[in-house]
Structures are given as C-alpha cells and as structure tokens.
Amino acid sequence: MKKNLNLFFLLIWLCTFSGFAQTTISGTVFDEKNQALSGATITISRDSISSILAYAISKSDGSFQIKLNTQEEKVILKASYIGLQTVTRTLQNKTQNIAIQLLPSSEELKEVVVKSELIQRRGDTLSFSVEAFKDKNDRVIADVLRKMPGIEIKPGGQIHYQGKPIQKYYIEGLDLLEGRYSLANENLAADAVSKVEILENHQPIRVLDSLEFSERASLNIKLKNDVTLSGTAKLGLGAAPLLWETNLTPMLFTKKRQVIASYQSNNTGKNVSSQISDFSLNLAGNTYDIEKNDWLSILNPATPPFSQQRWLDNNVHLASANAIQRLKNDLDLKVNASYLNDYQQQVGSVNTQIFTPTDTITILEKTQNRIFTKTLQGKLTLEQNAKKNYLKNQLEFNGFWDSKIGNLHREKAKINQNLSNLFSGFKNQLTILKTFGKQLITFNSNTGYTHSNQDLYVVPGQFEELLNDGDAYSKTQQTLQSQKWFTDNSAGMTKALGNFTSTSKLGFAFQEETLNSDIYLEENPKPLGKDFKNRTRFYSNEIYLDHKLSYKNKNETWSLRLNTPLAYKNFKLKGENSQNLNAFVFEPNLYLRRKLSAYWEASISGSLNYNFGKIQRLHAGYLLTNYRNIQRYNTPISESVVQNYSASLNYRNPVKRLFIKGSYSLGHTTNNLLYSNQIAANGATILEAILRDNTMHTQRYNLEASKYISNINTSAKVTTSYTQTQKDQLLNDQLTATKNESYNLHTSLESEILKWLSLLYNSTYSLFKSSLEVTTLQQINTQQHNADLYLYPWENQYVSIGGEYYKNSLSNSDNNYFLNLSYQYTFTKKKIDLNLMWSNILNTKNFINASSSEYFITQNSYILRPSQVLASISFSF
C-alpha cells in the first residue's frame, strides 16, 4: 500500500515539476478592418522547427493569453487564421502584451482545385470534414466515422474518442437519442452530413460551463442544410432458407424539431437490437437504476468472437420512435420509445475442463437453445439547458418478457431446461440548477421501482445428494420473485472562488429489496425446507455530504478536481440470516490534468471506494442458478475496499492527423469474504462464501494510435494492451492462488490504393495465460484476420471480395476460413443501390473456439449460418 501511494505521489510530482509559469504573453488578434478575430491560433515555440511549447485560441474579443515556463531567451510566436496570412514574430521571453493584425492572403490560385480541410481546430472543438474522409461505398455516417483518427466504434456500437466513451451524441446541438445514438449512427446518410465535431472537455450543462471543467468528449453532427430529410430504406430477399431484410428509417431535422422513426426486420443474422443499446454515462454518480438482473439462466454455448452475421440465427423485429421539440427559452420536450421482438436459435457444444488442486474434471455438453425476447422501453424528458438555469425531468420505463428453452445432451443424460424471465421497472429523475446571486443552487431526485419474476425448470432433477437424499427424481423447479424500490434526494450549492469552484451537496438515499424463492421437486407439491428457500428483505440507508473542489487556471493548462465525500451507511438484512451493519466512509478521489503543449496532455487520478454487499449475494437459502450450479451466501454482509490509480499521456495533432494515447492503471480490492467452489465429479458446482480477508490485484497497460495519411487516402489504427489479475480462490476446500494474464494487439488499415481499388484490413492477436499456484495451465493464442478488397471497374459499380481467418491454439480444427463476394450497382442520380451478396461461399458449418478462466478451460463448438445469397435494393436520402 505504501509503495503504491509513493508511486502515486511521484506521478503528481512529475506532472507538477515544470508547471511554474515564468512569463505571460498576452494580446489581441484583429483583421485588416481592425475587427477582433475569434478562433485564431497562436503558438509559441523555441525556434521555427521545434515542437510547440504552448498555444492559445483567441476569444470572441480577440484576446489571448499564454503562460511559458521555458528558460529560452527568445521564442517564436505564430498567429494563423484560415484565409489570412500567418504572422511570425521573434519575441523576448518576458511578460508582455502585443497586438497582432492578420491580413488577407495574397496568393493566387493557378488552378481551381477545391479540397476540403480534413481536420480543423477551434479551441476545444475538432471538426472532421465528412467529404474528405468519405469513400465511394460509404452510405451512413458510421462508415465515415470508422476512418477518422482518434475515433473508434466498438463492435456493440459505442463510440470512443482517444480511448474513452463519448458522453453525448448531438445532431445540430440537440441530444435527441441520449445514449441510444447507434440508431442515428447506422442510418443517417453520410451525404447529409457536412462535418463531425469532437467537443473536447465538453460540459453538457451550460450553467456549469464556466464553473466545472470536464475531461470527457462529446460528438456533434453538423448537417449540410437547415432542414434535412434523411434516412435509410432497404428491402432484401435471399436463400437458403428463405431470407429477408427490411429497414425503413426516415429522419427529419430542423432547427427546433428532430424526428427519427424506424422499423427493421431480418432473419439474416444482423443484430439490430444493438441500435437501441443505451451508452449513457453515469457521470453524476447515481448508484440506483432499473437495470434488469438475471438471477437464473440456462447453459449457453459461448458465441464466436466475430461478426454476428456469420452465426446469429435470428428472426427480429424492431420499432422505434424518437422526437424532440424545442418549445421556448431553450426548453425541449423529448419522447423516445422502442419495441423489440426477437427469436434466436443456438446449436453447439461445450467441452469444459475444470482444474482443482487434486483432480481434473471433464464435461461434454451438446446444446440446442431457443431464445424468445420481447422488450419495451420508453423515456419522456423535459429539459431546459439555459445559461443561468438547468432543468431536466425524465420518466423512464423498461419492460422485458423473455423466455428460454434449452435441450442439453451429456454422455449418459438428456437434460431439458425451461426459463421464464419477466421484468418491469420505472424511474423518475429530476435535476434542477438555478442561479441565486453569485451562487448556484442544485436539487436532485431519483426514485424508481422494479419487479422481477423468474422460474427455472430442469428435467430430470439435479443435485440429488443435496436436494433428495441421493435419490433420483424427475424435475427441479426454482421459483424467484424480487422487488426493489429506491429514492435518492439531495440539495447543494456551487460557488466560484477565483479560479476555484466549490460544490457541496447534502442528501439521503433509501433502498428496499426483497427476495422470495423456493425449490420444488416434481414428486412433492410443497417446497423444500428452510435451507432451500429465501424470504429475504434488505434495507440500505445512506446520509451523505459530498464536497468537490475544482481548479482551472486562466489558460486552462492546469485542471484539478478533488472530491471528498463523507457518508453514513446503514444496512439491515431480515430473514434467515438477519444482521445489521453500520459504516462511516470517506471516499476521496483526485483528478489532475496538465496541458504540456498544444498537442501533449498528461493526467493522473486516484480513488478510494467502499463497496458493500448486494442482495444477490445475501441469501442464506440455496438458489439453483442453472442446471449445474447451486449457491448460497450464509455469511456476513460483504465489505470491500477498492483502490484505483491511473496515469495517461495524450498526443493529438490535427495538422498531422495523428492521435496517440498511452495509459496505465493499478487496482487493489480487499474483500472480507472468500467464495468457495465445491465441484463434484459431474461438474456440478456448489458456491458458498466464507468469512476470510483476501485481496485482488489488477494492473493494465494500454496504448492506442491512429493516423490518417491524406496523400494516399489511408487510415491506420493500432491498439495494444496487457492485463494481469491475481487473487485467491477456494477450490474444494483448498486455498489456491490464481493468476490471469492477457495480451492483445489490434490493427486496422483502410486505404484507397487506386481510384479503382481500395482495401480494408483488420487483425487481432490475443494471448491468455492462467495459473493455479505455480502450475501454468495451457496458454491460449488466438488470431483473427479480416480483409475486404473493393474493385471499381466503373464509376457506379463495385465488386467486393472478403476473406476471414480465425485461429485458436487449443482448437484442433483449421476449418475457420470464410469467403464472401458482393456486387453493387448504383443509380447515381437517384442514389439507389442494387446489391447481390454471397456470404460464406466455402459453406463453413461450425466454428471451434477455446477460452480460459481462473480454474477451467472451455472449448466451444458453434453451428454457423450456411452459405447464403441475399439480393437487396436500398437508398440513403
């Protein structure tokens, strides 16, 4: 612990070592008419070829201020503005105030060549030209975003900038979809968009803009027209079997109104449910939500680690309606609703090797599952985001009506599983910020309720020794009902004190959760005794006082945030394992950022948190979570202390289109409970918890880099990471030290080699090692390669040839090749595409993959979609 704290404060010292400003250069920038220029870039360097020491962007009145900490006698100042001549001056390194006039450029163009600037910078805003990055076969804005340096779209649809998720996705400054922005990203026509803006250090609440800094980025879509009608329409048919794909997603955007509606359906393996995934960030620290919790499950084979359209056997229907209307005085009314109906089939097998200190257990399970999903989600939001006031009230509803049927074959047994999983929840969240004099008064309220019914049937009955005195029986039924309601309310005040901002908040929170569960045997209509039932009620009470101190100097080269929250927490558990826990906790966290130059930025952070038990691990009675896992936690309320430390270094150069980020994180988690796994010869696992202190250690290195090379129209990205986790595990009553290590390297390349030829290539290399004590289990090496070659024999036609290869060191199968072929003809004037796609030409029928965890290795075989042909007509408007 002492060593980690020394390391943490050493990082602080390194960041602050050169932070004492010696001179200040300030001034005003104006044009030939003596009018102030806003957004001019002023840089300071040692000489004409050295890297930039510091920079500033002129404000609306043309003023700027730059602080220097160099020992050079003289420095070079450059001032630039698009369309005007760049001014270069040699200055004495002393505090001074200067005036800079920028005149129109006198250069004459020898030929008229119009080419969009790829990336422009204005203060904390980066503007990416869509036209400059767009390729011939790009149709929606997501196609273009994937090429932009510094921006990454994860497989599920979440957008990252410089390795971190974006906090907001705006369209012309309006937050229509909040976290469910994939619907727009995957359907908004690229031709309708002029620019993509990255808003660095974006504070989404306007009244806080000058008070609280933000290290998060947001994304804003700039459209070409004030009134835009856009969207996607597609109809496809194919075989075999009979295939269909439909997509009708119209969009309307005006200054005060935005509407996105969508109906999508397919059985081709395209997972449209990801378009309504919620990627909202919980930056306010709300710990209470209405997320669905799956207590019970059936056995699912691990899905392949590549495109779902290769293996997803689905029949999905999605309907979504979203609208925002600007009423008056920055007041917005917003409605979001979606309904999903999906039927999926899974066929595969799972071969599991479980390693205990004394034995190795092998299980082979062949699975055939049918999964039915029905989901209804909605939000009604009233929001006013003005300069002096902020109001947001959001009513949210989530409903799930899911069921799963699984048929499983083992060596000498056939097991049927049937799961019903019903859930409903609603929440209302209110936030008010209002200025009174020089203070900002805040009020927050978050109240919600959830209800869940889950039933699992297993035929024949399992855990005979535990449940039926060793006698075989025909069926096990696990029933479960859970409810939760919560309220969290607080009031506070924010006040600026020079370059500092002080925010205090006093609040209380209450949550009540109930769990009722029983296990039935087919031969007995009555539930089993008290060891196999739960009548649990769990109360959480909290009174908290949060204080946050923020600092930002005038030129924003230094930013600091120190949170010092205090809380009194009370937990009461009523049931077979009744208990009471009181805790007074102090959970400080620190964030420090230093802008080293125009392109370099460093940050460090550290935090201390206390986590306490959830009802999911507080039931004294046994709970059959799946056909071979039964668990109970007849123990005290769990307590854990979590320390996290991190450091990062960022480089972003819009001129060179180069973005780099390196980071390191270190974590220590100390728990008072250790979980015991009793594993039988047939693989059945009984999970219990014992009172014993233990610590988990984690560390992670990460490096990301991306660059766009304009003269060869090439976008290159690389990401590499290393993660290590060490902890103790109790296996069959023996304490065992486990260690997991993983290495990952991902590269991507997208290049327009010639006007008639372009290439898209992605690769991933992974290495996973796990060990028990000093014994190293089999290490797993995996690699994935995807390549798509686009040929353009004519302006309005292309042929695409795609190849995929997957390799796993534990798999005995080399039959992991895929080949795809596509032809597209475009009616240019009407923007209509006719496409013919032949997928899985080699008719690869199954995929074998392996994975590893602390004490087991699994080899999964998954039945893939057959070779199929799909013809479609589509257009983006």
Secondary structure by P-SEA (a helix, b strand, c coil): caaaaaaaaaaaaaaaccccccbbbbbbbbccccccccbbbbbbcccccccccbbbbbcccccbbbbbcccccbbbbbbbcccbbbbbbbbccccccbbbbbccccccccccccccccccccccbbbbccccccccccccaaaaaaaccccccccccccccccccccbbbccccccccccaaaaaaccccccccbbbbbccccccccccccccccbbbbbbbbccccccccccccccccccbbbbbbbbbbbbcccbbbbbbccccccccccccccccccccccccccccccccccccccccccccccccccccbbbbbbbbbcccccccbbbbbbbbbbbbbbbbbbbbbbbbbcccbbbbbbbbbbbbbbbbbbbbbbbbbbbcccbbbbbbbbbbbbbbbbbbbbbcccbbbbbbbbbbbcbbbbbbbbbbbcccbbbbbbbbbbbbbbbbbbbbccccccccccccccccbbbbbbbbbbbbcccccbbbbbcccbbbbbbbbbbbbbbbbbbbbbccccccccccccccbbbbbbbbbbbbbbbbbbcccccbbbbbbbbbbbbbbbbbccccbbbbbbbbbbbbbbbbcccccbbbbcccbbbbbbbcccccccbbbcccccbbbbcccccbbbbbbbbbcbbbbbbccccbbbbbbbbbbbbbbcbbbbbbcccccbbbbbbcbbbbbbbbbbbbbbbbbbbcccbbbbbbbbbbbbbbbccccccbbbbbbbbbbbbbbbbbbcccccbbbbbbbbbbbbbbbccccccbbbbbbbbbbbbbbccccccbbbbbbbbbbbccccccccbbbbbbbbbbccccbbbbbbbbcccccccbbbbbbbcccbbbbbbbbcccccccccccccc
